[in-house]
Amino acid sequence: MEYLLEFCLGLQFLRGYLKLTTMPEAKEESAPAAPTESTPAENSTTEAPSETPATAAPAETNGTAASAEETTKTEEETKTEEKKEEETKPSEEEDAKSKMTGRVIMVTGASGGLGFAVANYLCEGGNDVILACRDETKANRAIDKIKAKNPNALATYMNLDLASMESVRKFVDDFHALEKPLHVLINNAGVAMSPKDPKRQYTADNFEMTMGTNHFGPFLLTNLLLEDLKKSSEGEDGDARVVFVTSSVHDPDSMKRKNKQFRDLQPLDLENILLFNEGTYGGLQAYKNSKAANIMTACELARKLEGTNVTVNAVCPGFVPSTDLMRNASGMQKFITRFIMHGVLRFAKITRTIAQGGQAIISLATDDKYKGVSGKYFKDGNETQSSEETRDEEKQKKLFEMSGGFVKLDGFEPIEIPEPPKEEEKKKEEEKKKEDAAEGDDATKKEEEEEKKDEEEKKDDEKTDDGEKKETEENKEEVKDEKKEDADSEKKETAAEEKKE
């Protein structure tokens, strides 16, 4: 019954998305592979100008007009030279990658999904890519895949668990020990809890899991690496970037028009940022809040970095069902999201492939046209307006100050993390009440059983007394009969003796 309900909810979600008509068609293409030096670019759109126009005067030899044969030969040689020039000229893709080469780029959550696609492409461009991941086994497997195609790829694994502030600080210390510069930080890693599960999960620091992993972890990481980014962007042509990967779910007003399950989403309440208040937690609400916080952080941090060459932006890669974001959902929800929704909605041009979503992130992190662009939100490859609450500057500043206090960042007034709701204690109290009630029932039952037993024993005693009384009377009768028999016997003997005499 539970699986049937989940399946119906998934179909309802699917129906809501199929009604969308405003989303532009996604260009179906995968992340391009890096061209080799020996292979000419196939899709180059740049043509070399012809040095010999078609209207040029015929070539002359020794002051006389060239023959038709010589003219034809000259034209063929010119075309051959032009063709060689076009083949040796780098494509736009090669040119873009050559500009990327040599930069140190950090990608969180790069062991799979969008993060892996981004890291793989950046390695193809010759960048020094750090895969900041929680799972060492998955990260090393991802690096093996990258190096299988590109043995010289500069891909390095470093352990990072964004759900632990201690892990974030250790990661930064380990990175500083490498003495490398840092040019780009891509905050990609994230989690989403099951929308149906009303039970909260917590980080090692007692943050609600979704907000702790998606917002507080990246917030601390970014701020601890700001000096590295500033240093690497020094100079007139300096360029360092921070990219927050977010989601359109942050905008409840627009999402409500698309599907029923978004209609209960509420604006981000900074006084209840961890959703500890009773009746306010929900997996989807927590995810929506964390993604709104990403955009607000990007905007406020961009203002604080004005005058430097460090830019900060947020990007929505589109709806990509085939990632591992829903790893905490139920089996049925995973099936609906990854297979049914991905397969059907892809034909409707609503979903994005991992390659398409990855390109949206890569472009913002490396493309020259975004140099100097900061404090913006991008969706479907275009700069657009985020939700009204995320554009509230006062709210952005307050969130930034609160976040700095919660993660105990230098320069901020420390804020103690509230105690999580006593859900376990409540549960224990309820269980104890049930046990007490059960014990009470058992005691009552025991008393009743004892009373019943006493009554049965009493009845048994009464039966015994009656039996004994009856037995006594019977014994008396027997004794009486015996005495009578004895008297009769004596009379007979006496009569016999008298007769004899």
Backbone torsions as a table, in degrees:
resi	resn	phi	psi	omega
1	MET	NA	-39.5	-179.5
2	GLU	-65.3	-43.3	179.5
3	TYR	-64.7	-36.7	178.5
4	LEU	-63.4	-40.4	179.0
5	LEU	-64.4	-43.9	178.7
6	GLU	-63.1	-40.4	179.8
7	PHE	-62.2	-41.8	179.3
8	CYS	-64.7	-39.2	177.9
9	LEU	-64.1	-39.6	178.2
10	GLY	-63.7	-42.2	178.9
11	LEU	-65.6	-35.2	177.9
12	GLN	-65.1	-41.7	176.9
13	PHE	-62.4	-41.5	178.9
14	LEU	-61.8	-45.1	-180.0
15	ARG	-61.4	-38.6	179.7
16	GLY	-64.0	-40.9	-178.7
17	TYR	-72.1	-30.7	-179.8
18	LEU	-66.9	-15.8	179.4
19	LYS	-81.7	-8.2	-178.1
20	LEU	-68.2	137.1	178.5
21	THR	-130.4	-4.9	-174.3
22	THR	-92.9	-17.0	-176.9
23	MET	-73.7	129.4	179.7
24	PRO	-68.0	155.2	-179.0
25	GLU	-67.1	137.1	178.9
26	ALA	-85.5	136.1	179.1
27	LYS	-78.0	118.2	-176.3
28	GLU	-78.8	101.1	175.8
29	GLU	-156.1	149.2	178.7
30	SER	-95.4	167.3	179.3
31	ALA	-62.5	124.7	-175.5
32	PRO	-68.2	145.1	177.1
33	ALA	-82.1	151.5	-178.6
34	ALA	-69.4	127.5	179.4
35	PRO	-68.8	148.9	176.6
36	THR	-89.0	161.7	-177.7
37	GLU	-66.4	-28.7	-176.1
38	SER	-85.0	-8.2	-177.6
39	THR	-111.5	124.2	179.1
40	PRO	-66.8	150.5	178.0
41	ALA	-65.2	133.0	-176.5
42	GLU	-88.6	-29.3	-173.6
43	ASN	-111.5	25.7	-179.3
44	SER	-65.7	134.4	179.2
45	THR	-104.7	3.4	-179.7
46	THR	-98.3	124.0	-179.9
47	GLU	-107.9	138.9	177.9
48	ALA	-76.2	133.9	179.9
49	PRO	-67.2	143.2	-179.2
50	SER	-76.0	129.0	178.9
51	GLU	-80.3	-17.1	-178.8
52	THR	-121.9	92.7	-179.6
53	PRO	-59.5	155.7	-179.0
54	ALA	-65.9	-23.4	-177.3
55	THR	-94.9	10.5	-178.6
56	ALA	-67.3	152.3	-179.5
57	ALA	-68.6	148.9	180.0
58	PRO	-58.7	143.8	178.5
59	ALA	-67.4	148.4	-179.5
60	GLU	-116.3	145.2	178.6
61	THR	-125.1	119.5	179.9
62	ASN	54.7	36.0	175.1
63	GLY	82.7	2.0	179.9
64	THR	-116.7	156.8	-179.2
65	ALA	-67.0	139.4	178.9
66	ALA	-71.8	149.9	178.9
67	SER	-72.0	163.8	178.7
68	ALA	-60.5	-36.0	-179.8
69	GLU	-65.4	-43.2	-179.9
70	GLU	-66.4	-37.6	179.9
71	THR	-64.6	-44.2	178.7
72	THR	-61.5	-41.2	-179.7
73	LYS	-63.9	-40.9	179.9
74	THR	-63.8	-41.3	179.8
75	GLU	-64.3	-40.6	179.6
76	GLU	-64.5	-40.9	179.1
77	GLU	-63.3	-39.2	-179.7
78	THR	-64.5	-44.6	179.6
79	LYS	-62.4	-39.3	178.9
80	THR	-62.6	-42.5	179.4
81	GLU	-64.9	-40.1	179.4
82	GLU	-64.1	-40.9	179.9
83	LYS	-63.2	-42.8	178.2
84	LYS	-62.1	-39.7	-179.1
85	GLU	-65.2	-40.2	178.5
86	GLU	-65.3	-38.4	-178.4
87	GLU	-68.5	-35.1	-178.1
88	THR	-84.8	-14.5	-179.9
89	LYS	-75.5	130.3	-178.3
90	PRO	-66.4	146.1	177.2
91	SER	-74.5	169.6	178.2
92	GLU	-62.0	-37.3	179.6
93	GLU	-64.5	-44.9	178.8
94	GLU	-63.6	-39.1	-179.3
95	ASP	-64.0	-41.8	179.5
96	ALA	-64.4	-42.0	-179.3
97	LYS	-68.4	-33.2	179.5
98	SER	-66.0	-31.9	177.7
99	LYS	-72.0	-29.8	-179.0
100	MET	-77.2	-27.5	-170.9
101	THR	-54.3	134.5	173.9
102	GLY	92.7	-4.3	-179.2
103	ARG	-86.6	149.6	176.7
104	VAL	-96.3	119.2	-175.4
105	ILE	-125.8	131.4	-178.6
106	MET	-107.5	128.3	-179.3
107	VAL	-124.8	117.7	177.7
108	THR	-84.3	147.7	-179.9
109	GLY	63.9	43.1	-173.9
110	ALA	-96.1	11.1	-178.0
111	SER	-80.6	-12.3	179.5
112	GLY	-166.6	175.4	175.8
113	GLY	60.0	-140.3	-178.4
114	LEU	-61.4	-41.9	-178.1
115	GLY	-58.9	-41.3	179.2
116	PHE	-67.3	-42.9	179.3
117	ALA	-59.1	-41.8	179.4
118	VAL	-66.2	-48.8	-178.9
119	ALA	-61.5	-41.9	-179.5
120	ASN	-61.4	-46.0	-178.9
121	TYR	-66.2	-41.5	-179.4
122	LEU	-65.8	-34.5	176.3
123	CYS	-66.3	-37.0	177.8
124	GLU	-61.7	-29.8	179.0
125	GLY	-80.3	-1.8	178.1
126	GLY	90.9	10.7	178.6
127	ASN	-78.2	156.1	174.6
128	ASP	-89.9	102.5	-171.3
129	VAL	-105.5	128.0	176.4
130	ILE	-102.6	118.7	178.4
131	LEU	-90.7	101.0	-178.2
132	ALA	-89.9	103.5	-171.8
133	CYS	-134.7	159.2	179.5
134	ARG	-84.8	-36.4	-174.9
135	ASP	-102.1	110.1	-176.6
136	GLU	-63.9	-40.6	-178.5
137	THR	-61.0	-48.4	179.8
138	LYS	-64.9	-38.6	-179.3
139	ALA	-64.7	-44.5	179.3
140	ASN	-66.2	-34.2	176.0
141	ARG	-64.6	-39.3	178.0
142	ALA	-64.8	-41.6	178.9
143	ILE	-64.4	-38.3	177.8
144	ASP	-61.7	-39.6	178.1
145	LYS	-64.6	-42.0	-179.6
146	ILE	-63.3	-45.4	-175.9
147	LYS	-77.8	-16.5	176.2
148	ALA	-64.1	-35.7	179.1
149	LYS	-93.1	-26.4	-177.0
150	ASN	-138.5	85.4	-175.6
151	PRO	-56.7	-26.5	-177.7
152	ASN	-92.7	8.7	-177.6
153	ALA	-60.8	138.7	177.1
154	LEU	-94.0	84.1	-178.5
155	ALA	-123.1	125.3	-177.1
156	THR	-128.6	137.4	176.1
157	TYR	-94.2	136.5	171.3
158	MET	-136.8	135.1	-176.0
159	ASN	-73.9	130.7	178.3
160	LEU	-151.0	122.5	174.0
161	ASP	-115.9	104.8	-176.2
162	LEU	-68.8	-11.0	177.5
163	ALA	-84.5	1.3	180.0
164	SER	-130.8	117.9	179.5
165	MET	-66.5	-30.0	176.3
166	GLU	-64.7	-41.7	178.6
167	SER	-64.6	-38.8	179.3
168	VAL	-62.5	-46.3	-179.1
169	ARG	-64.9	-40.5	178.2
170	LYS	-64.9	-39.9	178.9
171	PHE	-59.3	-44.7	-179.8
172	VAL	-64.1	-42.0	177.9
173	ASP	-61.6	-42.7	179.4
174	ASP	-64.7	-37.5	178.8
175	PHE	-66.8	-42.2	179.4
176	HIS	-63.3	-30.8	178.9
177	ALA	-65.4	-23.1	178.5
178	LEU	-75.7	-18.7	179.8
179	GLU	57.3	43.0	177.0
180	LYS	-104.4	154.0	171.3
181	PRO	-77.8	170.3	175.8
182	LEU	-136.4	120.9	-176.6
183	HIS	-103.3	-34.1	-177.7
184	VAL	-141.1	134.0	173.5
185	LEU	-118.9	120.7	179.1
186	ILE	-111.1	106.6	178.6
187	ASN	-84.2	88.7	-173.5
188	ASN	-103.6	-33.2	-172.5
189	ALA	-61.3	144.5	178.8
190	GLY	-168.6	163.0	177.2
191	VAL	-132.7	159.9	175.2
192	ALA	-141.2	126.3	178.2
193	MET	-81.2	163.0	178.4
194	SER	-62.2	127.5	-179.8
195	PRO	-60.7	-24.6	-176.1
196	LYS	-88.5	-18.6	-174.6
197	ASP	-82.0	114.7	-178.2
198	PRO	-82.3	-4.5	-177.2
199	LYS	-88.5	127.6	179.8
200	ARG	-73.1	151.8	169.7
201	GLN	-120.3	153.0	-172.4
202	TYR	-126.5	153.2	175.8
203	THR	-84.0	179.0	178.7
204	ALA	-63.7	-21.2	-178.6
205	ASP	-100.3	9.4	-179.8
206	ASN	72.9	19.3	168.6
207	PHE	-76.8	151.0	168.3
208	GLU	-59.0	135.3	-168.1
209	MET	-54.0	-47.3	-175.2
210	THR	-66.4	-49.2	-179.8
211	MET	-67.0	-37.6	179.5
212	GLY	-63.5	-43.7	-177.0
213	THR	-78.8	-42.1	-173.6
214	ASN	-84.4	-25.7	-177.3
215	HIS	-119.1	-59.2	-173.1
216	PHE	-65.1	-39.0	177.1
217	GLY	-61.3	-55.4	177.9
218	PRO	-61.4	-34.2	178.4
219	PHE	-60.2	-50.1	180.0
220	LEU	-64.8	-44.6	-179.8
221	LEU	-57.9	-48.4	-177.2
222	THR	-62.5	-46.0	-177.7
223	ASN	-67.2	-33.8	178.1
224	LEU	-71.9	-18.7	-178.7
225	LEU	-104.4	4.6	-176.7
226	LEU	-60.4	-42.6	-178.4
227	GLU	-64.2	-35.7	177.0
228	ASP	-64.0	-43.2	179.7
229	LEU	-65.7	-41.5	179.2
230	LYS	-63.1	-42.5	-178.4
231	LYS	-64.0	-41.4	-178.1
232	SER	-75.1	-13.8	-179.2
233	SER	-101.3	8.1	-179.4
234	GLU	-65.4	151.2	-179.1
235	GLY	105.7	162.6	-175.9
236	GLU	-62.4	-36.7	-179.4
237	ASP	-101.2	17.5	-177.9
238	GLY	-62.9	148.8	-177.4
239	ASP	-157.0	110.8	174.6
240	ALA	-130.4	146.9	-172.4
241	ARG	-138.3	148.6	172.0
242	VAL	-123.5	130.2	-179.8
243	VAL	-123.3	123.3	173.3
244	PHE	-99.5	123.0	176.8
245	VAL	-86.8	118.0	-175.6
246	THR	-122.2	-158.7	-176.5
247	SER	-150.5	151.9	177.9
248	SER	-70.8	-9.9	177.0
249	VAL	-62.6	-18.0	-178.7
250	HIS	-62.7	-18.6	-176.3
251	ASP	-102.4	93.1	-175.7
252	PRO	-64.0	-33.0	-177.8
253	ASP	-63.0	-45.4	-179.5
254	SER	-72.5	-35.2	-178.3
255	MET	-70.8	-31.3	179.7
256	LYS	-61.8	-31.2	-179.2
257	ARG	-74.0	-16.7	-174.2
258	LYS	-95.5	-34.7	-174.7
259	ASN	-156.0	146.3	-175.2
260	LYS	-63.2	-34.9	-173.9
261	GLN	-69.9	-8.5	177.2
262	PHE	-95.1	-3.7	-172.9
263	ARG	-71.3	-20.8	-179.9
264	ASP	-93.0	0.2	179.6
265	LEU	-66.4	137.6	-177.8
266	GLN	-113.9	157.9	175.9
267	PRO	-60.8	159.2	179.6
268	LEU	-68.0	119.8	178.3
269	ASP	-98.6	107.6	-176.8
270	LEU	-65.8	-24.3	177.9
271	GLU	-77.3	-13.1	179.1
272	ASN	-134.7	45.4	-172.3
273	ILE	-62.9	-26.4	-179.8
274	LEU	-94.6	2.4	178.9
275	LEU	56.4	40.5	179.2
276	PHE	-83.4	-17.5	179.3
277	ASN	-65.7	143.0	-176.1
278	GLU	-61.5	132.9	176.7
279	GLY	81.3	5.7	-177.6
280	THR	-104.5	-15.6	-176.1
281	TYR	-81.0	142.3	172.4
282	GLY	-161.2	144.4	-177.9
283	GLY	-57.3	-43.6	-179.0
284	LEU	-70.7	-38.2	178.3
285	GLN	-63.2	-42.8	179.6
286	ALA	-64.1	-41.5	179.5
287	TYR	-65.7	-44.9	178.9
288	LYS	-58.8	-45.0	-179.8
289	ASN	-61.8	-41.8	-177.7
290	SER	-66.3	-36.5	-179.6
291	LYS	-75.0	-31.9	173.3
292	ALA	-65.5	-40.1	179.3
293	ALA	-63.5	-35.4	176.7
294	ASN	-58.8	-47.0	-178.4
295	ILE	-66.7	-44.3	-179.7
296	MET	-62.7	-39.1	177.3
297	THR	-64.8	-42.3	179.6
298	ALA	-60.6	-42.9	-178.7
299	CYS	-66.7	-45.7	-178.7
300	GLU	-68.5	-41.0	179.9
301	LEU	-65.9	-35.6	177.7
302	ALA	-61.1	-40.8	178.0
303	ARG	-64.9	-41.0	-178.7
304	LYS	-67.5	-23.6	-177.9
305	LEU	-98.8	9.1	177.5
306	GLU	-59.8	137.7	-177.1
307	GLY	93.9	-7.7	174.0
308	THR	-107.4	175.6	177.3
309	ASN	-98.6	20.1	177.7
310	VAL	-100.9	124.0	179.2
311	THR	-111.3	152.0	-179.1
312	VAL	-134.5	126.4	179.3
313	ASN	-140.4	165.4	176.9
314	ALA	-121.8	145.4	-177.9
315	VAL	-138.8	136.8	171.5
316	CYS	-99.8	115.8	-177.5
317	PRO	-76.7	-2.1	-176.7
318	GLY	97.6	176.3	-178.1
319	PHE	-82.2	106.4	-178.0
320	VAL	-116.9	91.1	-174.8
321	PRO	-67.9	-20.4	-172.2
322	SER	-85.7	9.0	176.5
323	THR	-82.7	179.8	-178.9
324	ASP	-99.1	21.0	-176.9
325	LEU	-61.9	-37.2	-175.9
326	MET	-91.2	31.9	-177.6
327	ARG	-65.5	-19.3	179.8
328	ASN	-93.5	1.7	179.7
329	ALA	-81.1	172.5	178.5
330	SER	-73.4	166.0	-178.9
331	GLY	-59.8	-41.7	-179.9
332	MET	-65.6	-41.1	179.2
333	GLN	-64.4	-40.2	177.8
334	LYS	-61.6	-44.1	-179.1
335	PHE	-61.3	-46.8	-179.3
336	ILE	-62.7	-44.9	-176.3
337	THR	-68.1	-48.7	-171.6
338	ARG	-79.8	-33.9	-172.6
339	PHE	-108.1	-57.6	-177.6
340	ILE	-65.5	-53.3	-176.1
341	MET	-67.4	-42.6	-178.9
342	HIS	-63.5	-42.9	-177.9
343	GLY	-68.6	-47.0	-176.6
344	VAL	-73.5	-48.4	-175.5
345	LEU	-69.2	-22.1	178.8
346	ARG	-65.0	-37.5	177.9
347	PHE	-67.6	-26.8	179.0
348	ALA	-86.1	4.6	179.3
349	LYS	62.0	30.3	-179.2
350	ILE	-99.5	-41.7	179.3
351	THR	-83.9	166.5	175.9
352	ARG	-120.2	146.9	172.9
353	THR	-77.9	165.4	177.7
354	ILE	-60.7	-38.9	179.7
355	ALA	-63.1	-42.3	179.7
356	GLN	-66.2	-45.1	178.4
357	GLY	-63.2	-38.8	178.9
358	GLY	-63.8	-38.6	-179.5
359	GLN	-64.0	-34.4	178.8
360	ALA	-63.0	-38.1	179.5
361	ILE	-73.0	-45.7	-178.4
362	ILE	-60.3	-42.8	-178.6
363	SER	-59.5	-45.7	-178.9
364	LEU	-68.1	-28.5	-177.6
365	ALA	-83.4	-23.2	-171.4
366	THR	-130.7	-23.1	-173.1
367	ASP	-67.2	136.3	-179.2
368	ASP	-61.7	-28.8	-176.4
369	LYS	-68.7	-15.1	178.4
370	TYR	-99.7	6.2	177.8
371	LYS	-65.5	126.5	-179.7
372	GLY	86.9	-9.5	178.8
373	VAL	-83.4	126.8	-175.6
374	SER	-147.4	151.8	177.2
375	GLY	72.7	29.4	-176.4
376	LYS	-116.8	163.7	177.0
377	TYR	-120.5	130.0	-176.8
378	PHE	-120.0	139.9	177.2
379	LYS	-145.0	137.3	-178.5
380	ASP	55.0	34.0	176.9
381	GLY	79.4	4.6	-177.8
382	ASN	-126.9	147.1	173.6
383	GLU	-69.3	131.1	-178.0
384	THR	-142.8	177.7	-176.9
385	GLN	-96.0	130.2	177.4
386	SER	-81.6	-177.2	-177.0
387	SER	-63.3	160.5	-176.5
388	GLU	-60.7	-42.5	-177.5
389	GLU	-66.2	-33.0	-179.7
390	THR	-74.2	-15.2	179.1
391	ARG	-93.1	-1.5	-179.9
392	ASP	-75.6	107.5	-174.6
393	GLU	-63.5	-38.7	178.5
394	GLU	-63.2	-40.3	179.0
395	LYS	-67.8	-36.7	177.5
396	GLN	-62.1	-45.8	-178.9
397	LYS	-64.7	-43.3	-179.4
398	LYS	-64.0	-43.2	178.1
399	LEU	-61.1	-43.0	-179.0
400	PHE	-61.2	-45.5	179.8
401	GLU	-65.3	-43.2	178.6
402	MET	-61.3	-44.2	-177.4
403	SER	-64.0	-42.7	177.8
404	GLY	-61.2	-36.6	178.6
405	GLY	-70.9	-41.5	-179.0
406	PHE	-64.3	-38.1	-177.3
407	VAL	-91.8	6.1	175.9
408	LYS	59.2	46.4	179.6
409	LEU	-81.2	140.5	178.9
410	ASP	-58.1	137.4	179.6
411	GLY	93.5	-2.7	-179.9
412	PHE	-118.5	148.3	176.3
413	GLU	-71.6	118.5	-176.9
414	PRO	-59.9	140.0	176.7
415	ILE	-124.3	127.9	178.7
416	GLU	-77.5	137.2	179.4
417	ILE	-71.3	128.9	-179.4
418	PRO	-59.9	151.7	175.7
419	GLU	-65.8	132.8	177.9
420	PRO	-60.1	153.2	178.1
421	PRO	-54.5	141.1	-177.4
422	LYS	-78.3	57.8	-177.6
423	GLU	-65.5	-39.6	-178.2
424	GLU	-68.4	-40.9	179.6
425	GLU	-64.7	-42.3	177.6
426	LYS	-59.5	-41.6	-179.0
427	LYS	-64.3	-41.0	179.3
428	LYS	-65.6	-41.0	178.5
429	GLU	-61.0	-43.1	178.8
430	GLU	-63.7	-41.8	179.0
431	GLU	-64.7	-38.1	179.6
432	LYS	-65.4	-42.1	177.7
433	LYS	-59.9	-42.6	178.3
434	LYS	-63.4	-41.6	179.2
435	GLU	-64.2	-43.6	178.8
436	ASP	-61.1	-43.2	178.9
437	ALA	-62.3	-41.4	179.0
438	ALA	-64.8	-41.4	178.6
439	GLU	-63.7	-40.4	177.1
440	GLY	-59.8	-44.0	178.0
441	ASP	-62.5	-40.6	179.6
442	ASP	-64.3	-41.0	-179.5
443	ALA	-63.9	-45.0	178.6
444	THR	-60.2	-43.4	-179.7
445	LYS	-63.9	-38.4	-179.1
446	LYS	-65.8	-43.3	178.6
447	GLU	-60.1	-43.7	179.9
448	GLU	-62.5	-41.0	179.5
449	GLU	-64.3	-40.5	179.6
450	GLU	-65.3	-43.7	177.8
451	GLU	-59.7	-43.4	179.3
452	LYS	-62.6	-39.5	179.8
453	LYS	-65.6	-42.5	178.3
454	ASP	-60.0	-44.3	179.2
455	GLU	-60.9	-42.6	179.1
456	GLU	-64.1	-40.5	179.0
457	GLU	-64.3	-41.5	179.0
458	LYS	-60.6	-44.2	178.2
459	LYS	-62.3	-40.8	178.7
460	ASP	-62.6	-42.2	179.6
461	ASP	-62.3	-43.7	179.5
462	GLU	-60.8	-41.6	178.2
463	LYS	-62.9	-39.5	180.0
464	THR	-64.6	-45.9	178.8
465	ASP	-59.5	-44.6	178.7
466	ASP	-60.7	-41.4	-179.6
467	GLY	-64.2	-44.7	-179.8
468	GLU	-63.5	-42.9	179.7
469	LYS	-59.6	-44.9	179.7
470	LYS	-63.4	-41.3	-179.5
471	GLU	-64.4	-38.7	178.6
472	THR	-63.0	-45.9	178.7
473	GLU	-61.5	-40.8	178.8
474	GLU	-63.2	-39.8	179.4
475	ASN	-63.7	-41.4	178.5
476	LYS	-60.5	-43.3	179.5
477	GLU	-62.5	-41.3	179.6
478	GLU	-63.0	-43.9	179.9
479	VAL	-62.4	-43.4	179.0
480	LYS	-59.9	-45.3	179.1
481	ASP	-63.1	-41.0	-179.5
482	GLU	-63.0	-44.1	179.0
483	LYS	-61.3	-41.2	179.5
484	LYS	-62.4	-43.0	179.8
485	GLU	-63.3	-41.7	-178.9
486	ASP	-63.2	-42.5	-179.8
487	ALA	-63.5	-43.0	178.5
488	ASP	-62.1	-41.5	-178.6
489	SER	-63.7	-42.0	179.8
490	GLU	-65.0	-42.5	179.1
491	LYS	-59.1	-43.8	-179.5
492	LYS	-64.0	-43.2	-179.3
493	GLU	-63.6	-43.1	-179.0
494	THR	-62.8	-43.1	-179.4
495	ALA	-64.2	-37.7	-180.0
496	ALA	-65.3	-43.2	-178.7
497	GLU	-65.1	-44.4	-179.0
498	GLU	-62.4	-39.6	179.5
499	LYS	-66.7	-37.1	-179.1
500	LYS	-65.2	-42.6	-179.6
501	GLU	-66.2	NA	NA
